Amino acid sequence: MVNQFLFKKIDNAQLIVFRVFYGVLICAEAFGAIATGWVRRTFIEPRFTFSFIGFEWLQPLPGNGMYFYFVLMGIFGIFITLGFKYRFSAFAFAFMWAGAYLMQKTSYNNHYYLLMLLAFIMGFLPAHKSHSVDAHYNTGLKAHQMFNYVRWIIILQLFIVYTYASVAKLYGDWLDLSIIEILMRSKKDYFLIGEFLQQKWVHQMIGVFGILFDLLVVPALLWKPTRKVAFALSIFFHLFNSIVFQIGIFPYLSLAFCVFFFNPQTIRNIFLKPKRVPVSENLKLPKNHNWILIALGAYFIIQLLLPLRHHTFNSDVLWTEEGHRLSWRMMLRSRSGTISYRIVNHRNNAESIVNLNDYLTKKQRRKVACYPDFAWQFAQYLKKEYNEKGENISIFVNSRVKVNQGKYHTFIDPNVDLAAVPWKHFSHNEWILPRD
């Protein structure tokens, strides 16, 4: 039964059209990151970047190297759009995007993580079998069909993202609208809509619509009677996010995903040369079908479990941030804090206070003040710098943090030498103090 469903052949128009949308959008993302100054602010201006812990070996290229890095990613986006050297281009972009994602987290965004997953998924999918340079010059490659599991990989990934995003919103500060009020407060100066976004009834609409849309949009797109309504609401939702939150290509990428929910013949008639693609009813399993099932099963088990890992920590994820990333916990909190670093030199017991302005950009200072992994990593950076000068030091932190509209609380144990403790990936770091 499973084989019959996953390995039946269907028209590949959805995947072909999505490849073009995807290629255009990642090209825009890469070149747009340069044009808007994001590459300069994120990779070139900082003295160093905060990589994901364990990926410290991933560092930005020196000088203007990151400009060339993003130009190359944009070129691979063009190649993907055209279906030119598709497999190589898709995987090259995937690895390069993963590198850019992992070498810095100051500008962390759940959408960047989704794009990394999608980039690798697209590398494996046969999106170059039609309407591509590859298929034009290699007629043996050309095909107008694909296995059904290709479509469902995308749908299931989206279902996981949206469902976890909806469930995560079922907590006090979302339900009482206080976090929405905070998020909208920073939009007060927007032209025309700024005052509109401050209205209580607008916050109520955002609160209810945010939960219901995330929870129901995938099932509604799958069910034909509600598909067009769900698509219309998707256009509104993602354009609203694009205008209000200014999150780059991702609202448009989310709309591009909708091609997988419409009838392939409809997609072909709209975007490609209208033709009837004959689909064989005879099931012919690929030789490696068992390995495909194992790989897909393993991947989606990981995707289902990763967002739940914070439940294994003896801590509140909203306060400690442990287990927050890679879990589709989107637009749930606002953090602010203060921090100071006190260095004790073991040679003469001399103490000094670090001037953060000498090391960090404004955005990095905000992250160090509010997020435990940033605070710990900066302590490791200072320790390394002093060790290279032959000095053995201890580093103590005074830190106070508040979440949303709560009160400030001491965040990091001021008596712990932050340079001497390891970072725990899979359990609570005891030096992160609980809220009083």
C-alpha positions in Angstrom: 0.0 0.0 0.0 2.8 2.4 0.9 4.8 1.5 -2.2 1.7 1.9 -4.3 1.2 5.4 -3.0 4.8 6.7 -2.9 6.1 5.1 -6.1 3.3 5.7 -8.5 4.2 8.0 -11.4 2.6 11.4 -11.6 3.1 14.4 -13.9 6.2 16.3 -12.9 4.9 19.8 -13.8 4.7 20.9 -10.2 8.4 20.2 -9.6 9.6 21.7 -12.8 7.7 25.0 -12.2 8.9 25.1 -8.6 12.5 24.7 -9.7 12.2 27.9 -11.7 10.6 29.8 -8.8 13.2 28.4 -6.4 16.1 29.3 -8.6 14.9 32.8 -9.2 14.3 33.4 -5.5 17.6 32.1 -4.2 19.4 34.2 -6.9 17.5 37.2 -5.6 18.4 36.2 -2.0 22.1 36.0 -2.8 22.4 39.2 -4.8 20.0 41.0 -2.5 22.1 40.2 0.5 24.9 42.1 -1.2 22.8 45.0 -2.4 21.1 45.6 0.9 24.4 45.6 2.8 23.5 42.4 4.7 26.8 40.6 3.7 28.8 43.7 4.7 27.1 44.0 8.1 27.0 40.3 8.9 30.4 39.0 7.6 32.8 41.8 6.7 32.4 44.5 9.4 32.4 42.3 12.5 35.7 41.5 14.1 34.6 37.9 14.2 31.3 36.0 13.8 29.4 33.8 16.2 29.2 30.5 14.4 27.1 27.6 15.6 28.9 25.9 18.5 31.0 23.1 17.0 31.4 24.9 13.7 34.0 27.4 14.8 36.2 26.2 11.9 33.7 27.8 9.5 34.8 31.4 9.2 34.1 34.2 6.7 36.5 34.6 3.9 38.9 37.5 4.4 38.6 40.9 2.7 35.9 41.0 0.2 35.7 37.2 -0.1 32.2 36.9 1.1 31.0 39.2 -1.7 32.4 36.7 -4.2 30.9 33.9 -2.1 27.4 35.3 -2.4 27.9 36.2 -6.1 28.7 32.6 -6.7 25.6 31.4 -4.9 23.6 33.8 -7.1 25.1 32.3 -10.2 24.2 28.8 -9.0 20.7 30.2 -8.5 20.6 31.2 -12.2 21.9 27.7 -13.2 19.2 26.0 -11.1 16.6 28.2 -12.8 17.8 27.2 -16.2 18.4 23.5 -15.2 22.0 23.8 -16.2 24.4 21.3 -14.6 21.5 21.0 -12.2 22.7 18.4 -9.7 26.1 20.1 -9.3 24.5 23.6 -9.0 21.8 22.5 -6.5 24.3 20.8 -4.2 26.9 23.5 -4.6 24.3 26.1 -3.5 23.1 23.9 -0.7 26.6 23.5 0.8 27.4 27.1 0.3 24.2 28.3 1.9 24.7 25.8 4.8 28.2 27.3 5.2 26.9 30.8 5.4 24.1 29.7 7.8 26.5 27.9 10.2 29.3 30.4 10.2 27.1 33.1 11.7 24.0 33.0 13.9 23.7 36.7 14.9 21.2 37.0 12.1 19.6 33.6 12.8 16.2 33.1 11.2 14.1 30.0 11.1 13.6 30.7 7.4 17.3 30.4 6.8 17.2 26.9 8.3 14.2 26.0 6.1 16.1 27.1 3.1 19.1 25.0 4.0 16.9 21.9 4.3 15.1 22.7 1.1 18.4 23.3 -0.8 19.6 19.8 0.0 16.2 18.3 -0.7 16.2 20.0 -4.1 19.6 18.5 -4.9 18.2 15.0 -4.7 15.0 15.7 -6.6 14.8 15.2 -10.4 13.8 18.8 -11.1 15.9 19.0 -14.3 14.1 16.3 -16.3 12.1 18.8 -18.3 12.3 22.4 -19.5 16.0 22.5 -18.7 19.3 23.0 -20.4 20.3 19.6 -19.2 17.3 17.8 -20.7 17.7 19.8 -24.0 21.2 18.5 -24.6 20.7 15.1 -23.1 17.5 13.7 -24.5 17.9 10.5 -22.6 17.4 12.5 -19.4 14.1 14.0 -20.5 11.0 12.9 -18.7 7.5 14.3 -17.9 6.8 12.1 -14.9 8.1 11.7 -11.4 7.4 9.4 -8.4 4.7 10.6 -6.1 7.0 10.7 -3.1 8.8 13.7 -4.6 5.7 15.8 -4.1 5.0 14.5 -0.7 8.5 15.2 0.6 7.8 18.9 0.2 4.2 18.7 1.6 5.3 16.8 4.7 8.2 19.2 5.3 5.8 22.1 5.2 3.2 20.3 7.4 5.9 19.9 10.1 7.0 23.5 9.9 3.5 25.0 10.0 2.2 22.6 12.7 5.0 23.2 15.1 4.8 26.9 14.5 1.1 26.8 15.4 1.5 24.7 18.5 4.4 26.9 19.8 2.0 29.9 19.8 -0.3 28.3 22.3 1.3 29.9 25.3 0.4 32.8 27.6 2.2 35.8 25.9 0.8 35.0 22.5 -2.7 34.2 23.8 -2.9 37.4 25.8 -1.5 39.3 22.7 1.4 40.9 24.7 4.1 39.6 22.4 2.1 40.7 19.3 1.9 44.2 20.8 5.7 44.2 21.3 6.3 43.0 17.8 4.0 45.6 16.3 5.3 48.5 18.4 8.5 48.5 16.4 6.5 49.0 13.2 4.8 52.2 14.5 6.7 54.4 12.1 5.8 52.4 9.0 4.3 54.5 6.2 0.4 54.4 6.1 0.1 51.1 8.1 2.1 52.0 11.2 -0.7 53.3 13.3 -3.1 50.6 12.0 -0.7 48.0 13.3 -1.0 49.4 16.8 -4.8 48.7 17.1 -5.9 46.1 19.6 -8.3 44.5 17.2 -5.5 44.1 14.7 -3.5 42.3 17.4 -6.5 40.0 18.1 -6.8 39.2 14.4 -3.1 38.4 14.1 -3.2 36.3 17.2 -6.1 34.1 16.1 -5.2 34.0 12.4 -1.5 33.2 13.2 -2.5 30.0 15.1 -5.3 28.9 12.8 -3.5 29.6 9.5 -0.3 27.7 10.6 -2.4 24.8 11.8 -4.9 24.4 8.9 -3.2 25.8 5.8 -1.6 22.5 4.6 -4.7 20.4 5.1 -6.8 23.1 3.5 -4.6 23.3 0.5 -4.7 19.5 0.1 -8.5 19.4 0.2 -10.0 20.5 -3.1 -13.1 22.2 -1.8 -11.0 24.6 0.4 -7.9 24.8 -1.8 -8.7 28.1 -3.6 -9.7 29.8 -0.3 -6.6 28.6 1.4 -4.4 29.8 -1.5 -6.1 33.3 -1.3 -5.5 33.4 2.5 -1.9 32.3 1.8 -1.3 35.2 -0.5 -2.7 37.6 2.1 -0.7 36.0 5.0 2.6 35.9 3.2 2.3 39.4 1.6 1.5 40.8 5.1 4.6 39.1 6.5 6.7 40.4 3.6 5.5 44.0 4.1 5.4 44.1 7.9 8.4 41.9 8.9 10.5 42.4 5.7 11.9 38.8 5.7 13.3 38.7 2.2 12.3 35.9 -0.2 10.6 33.6 2.2 7.0 34.8 1.9 7.4 34.3 -1.9 9.1 31.0 -1.5 6.1 29.9 0.7 3.7 30.9 -2.1 5.8 29.0 -4.6 5.3 25.9 -2.5 1.6 26.1 -3.3 2.2 24.6 -6.8 2.6 21.2 -5.1 -1.1 21.4 -3.9 -2.8 22.0 -7.3 -3.5 19.5 -9.9 -0.3 18.9 -12.0 -2.3 19.4 -15.2 -3.5 22.8 -14.0 0.1 23.8 -13.2 1.2 22.6 -16.6 -1.6 24.5 -18.4 -0.8 27.7 -16.6 3.0 27.7 -16.7 4.2 25.2 -19.3 3.1 24.2 -22.8 -0.3 22.7 -22.4 -0.2 19.0 -23.1 -1.6 15.8 -21.7 1.1 13.7 -19.9 0.2 10.0 -20.0 0.8 8.4 -16.6 1.2 4.6 -16.5 -1.0 2.8 -14.0 1.5 -0.1 -13.8 3.7 0.1 -10.6 7.3 -0.3 -11.3 9.4 0.0 -8.2 13.0 1.5 -8.5 15.7 -0.9 -7.6 16.7 1.2 -4.6 13.2 1.8 -3.3 14.0 0.2 0.1 16.9 2.6 0.6 14.7 5.5 -0.4 12.1 4.5 2.2 14.8 4.2 4.9 16.3 7.5 4.0 13.0 9.3 4.0 11.9 7.7 7.2 15.1 8.6 9.0 15.0 12.2 7.8 11.4 12.8 8.8 11.9 11.1 12.2 14.7 13.6 12.9 12.5 16.5 11.7 9.7 15.4 14.0 12.0 15.0 17.0 14.3 18.0 16.7 11.6 20.6 17.6 10.7 18.6 20.7 14.2 18.3 22.2 13.7 21.3 24.5 11.3 19.1 26.5 14.3 17.0 27.5 16.1 20.0 29.1 15.4 20.8 32.7 14.7 24.4 31.9 12.1 26.7 30.3 13.1 27.2 26.7 11.5 30.6 26.6 13.9 31.8 29.3 17.1 29.7 28.6 16.8 29.4 24.8 18.1 25.9 25.1 16.5 23.9 22.3 14.9 27.0 20.7 16.7 26.9 17.3 15.7 24.4 14.6 12.3 24.0 16.2 10.1 26.4 14.2 9.4 28.6 17.3 8.8 31.7 15.3 7.9 35.3 16.5 7.3 34.1 20.0 9.5 36.3 22.2 11.4 39.6 22.5 14.5 39.6 24.6 16.5 42.5 26.1 19.4 42.5 28.6 22.5 44.0 30.0 25.9 42.3 30.4 29.4 43.0 31.6 32.5 40.8 31.5 35.0 40.9 34.4 38.4 39.4 33.7 40.6 38.1 36.5 44.3 37.6 35.6 45.7 34.6 37.5 49.3 35.9 37.4 48.7 39.0 39.5 44.9 38.8 40.4 44.4 42.0 38.5 40.8 42.6 37.4 39.5 44.5 34.4 36.2 45.1 32.7 35.9 44.4 29.0 34.8 47.2 26.7 32.3 45.3 24.4 32.5 48.1 21.9 36.1 47.1 21.1 35.0 43.6 20.0 31.4 43.5 18.9 29.0 45.2 16.6 25.8 46.7 18.0 23.8 43.7 16.9 26.3 41.3 18.4 26.3 43.2 21.7 22.5 42.7 21.9 22.8 39.0 21.3 25.6 38.6 23.8 23.5 40.4 26.4 20.5 38.1 25.9 21.4 34.7 24.7 23.5 32.2 26.7 25.4 30.6 23.9 26.5 34.0 22.6 27.7 35.0 26.1 29.6 31.7 26.5 31.2 31.9 23.1 32.4 35.4 23.7 34.0 34.3 26.9 35.8 31.5 24.9 37.0 34.1 22.4 38.4 36.3 25.2 40.0 33.3 26.8 41.7 32.4 23.6 42.9 35.9 23.0 44.5 36.2 26.4 46.0 32.7 26.2 47.7 33.7 23.0 49.4 36.4 25.0 50.5 33.9 27.6 48.0 35.0 30.2 45.7 32.6 32.1 42.4 34.2 33.1 39.0 33.6 34.5 35.9 35.4 33.2 32.9 36.3 35.3 29.7 37.8 33.9 27.0 40.1 35.4 24.0 39.6 33.2 20.3 40.6 33.5 17.6 39.6 31.0 14.0 40.1 30.5 11.6 38.3 28.1 8.7 40.0 26.5 7.1 42.3 29.1 8.4 40.5 32.1 10.9 41.8 34.7 14.7 41.7 34.5 16.3 38.8 36.3 19.8 37.7 36.8 20.5 35.4 33.9 24.0 34.0 34.3 25.6 32.9 37.6 28.1 35.6 38.4 30.2 33.2 40.4 30.9 30.8 37.5 34.1 31.2 35.5 32.4 31.2 32.1 35.7 30.6 30.4 36.2 27.3 32.2 32.8 25.6 31.8 32.0 23.5 28.7 28.9 24.0 26.6 26.3 21.3 27.0 24.4 20.5 23.8 22.0 17.9 25.2 21.3 19.0 28.7 20.8 22.1 30.8 23.7 24.4 31.4 23.5 25.0 35.2 25.1 28.4 35.1 22.0 29.7 33.3 19.9 30.7 36.3 16.2 30.1 36.5 13.8 33.1 36.7 13.0 34.1 40.2 
